[in-house]
Each structure stands twice: as structure tokens, then as C-alpha cells.
């Protein structure tokens, strides 16, 4: 997983780039307010770690954008090799 962000410090904008392995996906559900559900993607790299939290609306938007394009990938296999 690769994360690219921008952060404003004083008048300057600093670009931050980090990469790491996706470690965990956490689905936060609220039974009383289902609209408040969210998904957290937890990653950890060699020199960085973080959590990307997405709301239900953001997940729907990503799904609508990616679903039509999945045909291009065909069968996908994820291989993970140990060190």
C-alpha cells in the first residue's frame, strides 16, 4: 500500500509519501446509526505506519468507480512471500 499526502506547514506545502503492508481492515459498525459505519485500513511500513479511515459514503463511491473497471483485471491472485 502506498500513501501520498500533503501537509501545510506555515506557508509551505510539504508532500509526504509512505509505503507499507496492509496489516488489518477494521469495520466499525454502529447498530443504532448504520449510516455512521466506517472502515479503517491499518498499514505498517519500515519507517511509518498509519490508519486510513473511510466512511460508508466514501466506500460506496470507491466501489462505484472500481467495479466497472474490474473486468480489465480478469482473475486476480494475491501472492505474499515471506522474508
N, C-alpha and C positions, 0 to 999 in steps of 0.2 A: 504494500500500500504506500502510495506517495501522497504527501500533503504539502500544498503550497498555500501560503498565507501572506498577507501584507499587514504591517503594523505601523501606525503613525507615531513617531517619536518627535516631539516638538513640531518643527515644520517639515521634517523629513519623513519619507515613507521608506520603511525597511522591508525587504522581501525575505521571508523565511521559507526554507524548503527542508523537508524532513521525509525520511522513508523508514519503513519498518514492517513488521509482520503483523497481520491482523490476528489478535490473540483471542478476542471474545466478542460476541454480539449479545447485548442485553436488551430485552424487550421489556419496557416499563409500562405496565397496564394499570389503569385506574378503573375499577369496576363501576364506580359511581359516575365518572365522567369519561366515557370511552373516547371522546374527542381529544382528550389530554394524553393519549398514549404516545410513546416515543420509543425510538430505537437508538441505542448507544453502540458505536463501533469503537472498540478499545484496541489500540495498537501500541507496539513497543519496538523501537529500533535500537541500534547500538548506542547512540548518544541522545536519544529522545524518546518520548512516549506521549500519549495523549488520548483523548476521547472525543469523537465526533458524534454529537447528539442531533438526531433528526426527528422532526415532528411527523405526525401521520400525514399531513398535507404534503410535506416535502417528500416522503416516501412514495405517495401516490404520483406526484409529479415525475419523480425519477422513474418509476415503473412505466408510466405512460410514454416516456421518452425512450426508454431502453427496449421495452417489449417488442415493438415493431422491428427493431434492428437485430434481435437475437437470431433471426433466420440466417443472417450473414455468417454467424459463428459456427453453425452446424452443431455437431456433438462436441461438447466441451468436457475435457478431462483436466482435473487439477492434480498435479503431481507435487509431492512435498518430499524433499530429500533431507536427511539428517546430516549434521556436520561431522 
